[in-house]
Amino acid sequence: MSRDDRPKASDLFPGKLPFETEFREVADYQIEVTPDVPPQRTRATHYYTRDNPPKRLFDCDKYICYGGGISIEDIVRKMVKDRSTEFSETLFCRGYEGSPKGRDKYRLCMLRFEVRIHLTYTDT
């Protein structure tokens, strides 16, 4: 990591979302995450399915953001607890803009993420 790189959420808390072990009652899922990037860049939607599982945390794209991203795992955990099948919301990044080692905090990161999740449960 270079001097100017800030660690992102998945760097601090690595790992894939454990559907097979932790969310056994989920038969199938579709997850879409679209970062709301500045107008000069293209908006790319990221798609996740059983064949392409997401990480626990989706990283923030801003280079100055420290620990940034959103927790896909927390959303899915709440959905499973409530037995809900649909989630669609715009969430703010959980990181902050700061110095490369994270000692100085300049301000909260204002990047937003459009998140859509569809879960299908087993019949048990």
ZADO-1210 file (C-alpha; in nm, 4 decimals, padded with zeros to 6 digits):
<atoms>
<atom x="00.0000" y="00.0000" z="00.0000" code="MET" pos="1"/>
<atom x="00.1420" y="00.3378" z="-00.0972" code="SER" pos="2"/>
<atom x="00.1650" y="00.6368" z="00.1325" code="ARG" pos="3"/>
<atom x="-00.1498" y="00.7899" z="-00.0147" code="ASP" pos="4"/>
<atom x="-00.3683" y="00.4776" z="-00.0065" code="ASP" pos="5"/>
<atom x="-00.6355" y="00.4629" z="00.2608" code="ARG" pos="6"/>
<atom x="-00.7586" y="00.1209" z="00.3739" code="PRO" pos="7"/>
<atom x="-01.1197" y="00.0512" z="00.2844" code="LYS" pos="8"/>
<atom x="-01.3857" y="-00.1363" z="00.4779" code="ALA" pos="9"/>
<atom x="-01.3014" y="-00.4757" z="00.3278" code="SER" pos="10"/>
<atom x="-00.9324" y="-00.4220" z="00.4067" code="ASP" pos="11"/>
<atom x="-01.0159" y="-00.3716" z="00.7737" code="LEU" pos="12"/>
<atom x="-01.2799" y="-00.6506" z="00.7896" code="PHE" pos="13"/>
<atom x="-01.2053" y="-00.9026" z="00.5100" code="PRO" pos="14"/>
<atom x="-01.4070" y="-01.2021" z="00.3994" code="GLY" pos="15"/>
<atom x="-01.6984" y="-01.3044" z="00.1830" code="LYS" pos="16"/>
<atom x="-02.0568" y="-01.2951" z="00.3015" code="LEU" pos="17"/>
<atom x="-02.1175" y="-01.6422" z="00.4557" code="PRO" pos="18"/>
<atom x="-02.4551" y="-01.7355" z="00.3001" code="PHE" pos="19"/>
<atom x="-02.3812" y="-02.1074" z="00.3043" code="GLU" pos="20"/>
<atom x="-02.2944" y="-02.1159" z="00.6752" code="THR" pos="21"/>
<atom x="-02.4585" y="-01.8200" z="00.8463" code="GLU" pos="22"/>
<atom x="-02.7678" y="-01.7633" z="00.6323" code="PHE" pos="23"/>
<atom x="-02.8721" y="-02.1222" z="00.5630" code="ARG" pos="24"/>
<atom x="-03.2400" y="-02.0266" z="00.5383" code="GLU" pos="25"/>
<atom x="-03.1645" y="-01.8140" z="00.2303" code="VAL" pos="26"/>
<atom x="-03.2132" y="-02.0274" z="-00.0808" code="ALA" pos="27"/>
<atom x="-03.1151" y="-01.7612" z="-00.3348" code="ASP" pos="28"/>
<atom x="-03.0332" y="-01.3917" z="-00.3525" code="TYR" pos="29"/>
<atom x="-02.9709" y="-01.1024" z="-00.5867" code="GLN" pos="30"/>
<atom x="-02.7818" y="-00.7979" z="-00.4628" code="ILE" pos="31"/>
<atom x="-02.7224" y="-00.4747" z="-00.6580" code="GLU" pos="32"/>
<atom x="-02.4991" y="-00.1938" z="-00.5321" code="VAL" pos="33"/>
<atom x="-02.4593" y="00.1303" z="-00.7265" code="THR" pos="34"/>
<atom x="-02.2189" y="00.3916" z="-00.5876" code="PRO" pos="35"/>
<atom x="-02.3457" y="00.7456" z="-00.6449" code="ASP" pos="36"/>
<atom x="-02.0261" y="00.8801" z="-00.8004" code="VAL" pos="37"/>
<atom x="-01.9611" y="01.2357" z="-00.9211" code="PRO" pos="38"/>
<atom x="-02.1041" y="01.3224" z="-01.2653" code="PRO" pos="39"/>
<atom x="-01.7693" y="01.3083" z="-01.4435" code="GLN" pos="40"/>
<atom x="-01.7420" y="00.9329" z="-01.3805" code="ARG" pos="41"/>
<atom x="-01.9676" y="00.6543" z="-01.4961" code="THR" pos="42"/>
<atom x="-02.2005" y="00.4861" z="-01.2504" code="ARG" pos="43"/>
<atom x="-02.1345" y="00.1143" z="-01.2440" code="ALA" pos="44"/>
<atom x="-02.3804" y="-00.1203" z="-01.0782" code="THR" pos="45"/>
<atom x="-02.2272" y="-00.4236" z="-00.9092" code="HIS" pos="46"/>
<atom x="-02.4350" y="-00.7444" z="-00.9192" code="TYR" pos="47"/>
<atom x="-02.4005" y="-01.0353" z="-00.6782" code="TYR" pos="48"/>
<atom x="-02.5613" y="-01.3796" z="-00.6835" code="THR" pos="49"/>
<atom x="-02.4869" y="-01.7230" z="-00.5424" code="ARG" pos="50"/>
<atom x="-02.2293" y="-01.7740" z="-00.8208" code="ASP" pos="51"/>
<atom x="-02.0670" y="-01.4371" z="-00.7430" code="ASN" pos="52"/>
<atom x="-02.1057" y="-01.3748" z="-00.3672" code="PRO" pos="53"/>
<atom x="-02.0404" y="-01.0272" z="-00.2252" code="PRO" pos="54"/>
<atom x="-01.7845" y="-00.9355" z="00.0347" code="LYS" pos="55"/>
<atom x="-01.9141" y="-00.8596" z="00.3820" code="ARG" pos="56"/>
<atom x="-01.8536" y="-00.4920" z="00.3141" code="LEU" pos="57"/>
<atom x="-01.8769" y="-00.3009" z="-00.0128" code="PHE" pos="58"/>
<atom x="-01.5861" y="-00.0550" z="-00.0450" code="ASP" pos="59"/>
<atom x="-01.6075" y="00.3193" z="-00.1023" code="CYS" pos="60"/>
<atom x="-01.4501" y="00.4426" z="-00.4275" code="ASP" pos="61"/>
<atom x="-01.3192" y="00.7731" z="-00.2900" code="LYS" pos="62"/>
<atom x="-00.9409" y="00.7563" z="-00.2581" code="TYR" pos="63"/>
<atom x="-00.9351" y="00.9883" z="00.0450" code="ILE" pos="64"/>
<atom x="-01.1953" y="00.7855" z="00.2384" code="CYS" pos="65"/>
<atom x="-01.0643" y="00.5805" z="00.5329" code="TYR" pos="66"/>
<atom x="-01.2484" y="00.2594" z="00.6267" code="GLY" pos="67"/>
<atom x="-01.5243" y="00.3504" z="00.3840" code="GLY" pos="68"/>
<atom x="-01.8023" y="00.1412" z="00.2455" code="GLY" pos="69"/>
<atom x="-02.1321" y="-00.0112" z="00.3524" code="ILE" pos="70"/>
<atom x="-02.2100" y="-00.3340" z="00.5342" code="SER" pos="71"/>
<atom x="-02.3980" y="-00.5761" z="00.3105" code="ILE" pos="72"/>
<atom x="-02.3786" y="-00.8334" z="00.5903" code="GLU" pos="73"/>
<atom x="-02.5667" y="-00.6112" z="00.8385" code="ASP" pos="74"/>
<atom x="-02.8470" y="-00.5489" z="00.5884" code="ILE" pos="75"/>
<atom x="-02.8860" y="-00.9179" z="00.5061" code="VAL" pos="76"/>
<atom x="-02.8727" y="-01.0148" z="00.8750" code="ARG" pos="77"/>
<atom x="-03.1606" y="-00.7752" z="00.9536" code="LYS" pos="78"/>
<atom x="-03.3585" y="-00.8965" z="00.6522" code="MET" pos="79"/>
<atom x="-03.3214" y="-01.2604" z="00.7591" code="VAL" pos="80"/>
<atom x="-03.4193" y="-01.1757" z="01.1166" code="LYS" pos="81"/>
<atom x="-03.7345" y="-00.9977" z="00.9922" code="ASP" pos="82"/>
<atom x="-03.7907" y="-01.2586" z="00.7137" code="ARG" pos="83"/>
<atom x="-03.8178" y="-00.9744" z="00.4615" code="SER" pos="84"/>
<atom x="-03.7557" y="-01.0454" z="00.0954" code="THR" pos="85"/>
<atom x="-03.6966" y="-00.6968" z="-00.0498" code="GLU" pos="86"/>
<atom x="-03.4644" y="-00.4124" z="00.0455" code="PHE" pos="87"/>
<atom x="-03.4147" y="-00.0917" z="-00.1520" code="SER" pos="88"/>
<atom x="-03.2488" y="00.2081" z="00.0054" code="GLU" pos="89"/>
<atom x="-02.9806" y="00.4731" z="-00.0433" code="THR" pos="90"/>
<atom x="-02.7115" y="00.4510" z="00.2262" code="LEU" pos="91"/>
<atom x="-02.4214" y="00.6798" z="00.3152" code="PHE" pos="92"/>
<atom x="-02.0645" y="00.5567" z="00.3375" code="CYS" pos="93"/>
<atom x="-01.9585" y="00.4597" z="00.6892" code="ARG" pos="94"/>
<atom x="-01.6036" y="00.5964" z="00.6496" code="GLY" pos="95"/>
<atom x="-01.4451" y="00.9361" z="00.6821" code="TYR" pos="96"/>
<atom x="-01.2130" y="01.1473" z="00.4750" code="GLU" pos="97"/>
<atom x="-00.8802" y="01.1575" z="00.6485" code="GLY" pos="98"/>
<atom x="-00.5048" y="01.1278" z="00.6413" code="SER" pos="99"/>
<atom x="-00.3467" y="00.8123" z="00.4912" code="PRO" pos="100"/>
<atom x="-00.3003" y="00.6402" z="00.8279" code="LYS" pos="101"/>
<atom x="-00.6402" y="00.7555" z="00.9560" code="GLY" pos="102"/>
<atom x="-00.5071" y="00.9708" z="01.2388" code="ARG" pos="103"/>
<atom x="-00.6582" y="01.2977" z="01.1138" code="ASP" pos="104"/>
<atom x="-01.0291" y="01.3053" z="01.0357" code="LYS" pos="105"/>
<atom x="-01.1271" y="01.5783" z="00.7924" code="TYR" pos="106"/>
<atom x="-01.5009" y="01.5033" z="00.7643" code="ARG" pos="107"/>
<atom x="-01.7470" y="01.2173" z="00.7142" code="LEU" pos="108"/>
<atom x="-01.7508" y="01.0655" z="00.3685" code="CYS" pos="109"/>
<atom x="-02.0589" y="01.1779" z="00.1774" code="MET" pos="110"/>
<atom x="-02.0603" y="00.9073" z="-00.0930" code="LEU" pos="111"/>
<atom x="-02.3960" y="00.7331" z="-00.1233" code="ARG" pos="112"/>
<atom x="-02.4802" y="00.3815" z="-00.2356" code="PHE" pos="113"/>
<atom x="-02.8061" y="00.2670" z="-00.3897" code="GLU" pos="114"/>
<atom x="-02.8644" y="-00.0843" z="-00.2580" code="VAL" pos="115"/>
<atom x="-03.1251" y="-00.3345" z="-00.3766" code="ARG" pos="116"/>
<atom x="-03.1482" y="-00.6833" z="-00.2295" code="ILE" pos="117"/>
<atom x="-03.3909" y="-00.9661" z="-00.3053" code="HIS" pos="118"/>
<atom x="-03.3844" y="-01.2787" z="-00.0882" code="LEU" pos="119"/>
<atom x="-03.5625" y="-01.6088" z="-00.1436" code="THR" pos="120"/>
<atom x="-03.5994" y="-01.8345" z="00.1594" code="TYR" pos="121"/>
<atom x="-03.6050" y="-02.2127" z="00.1863" code="THR" pos="122"/>
<atom x="-03.9414" y="-02.3738" z="00.2673" code="ASP" pos="123"/>
<atom x="-03.8354" y="-02.4999" z="00.6079" code="THR" pos="124"/>
</atoms>
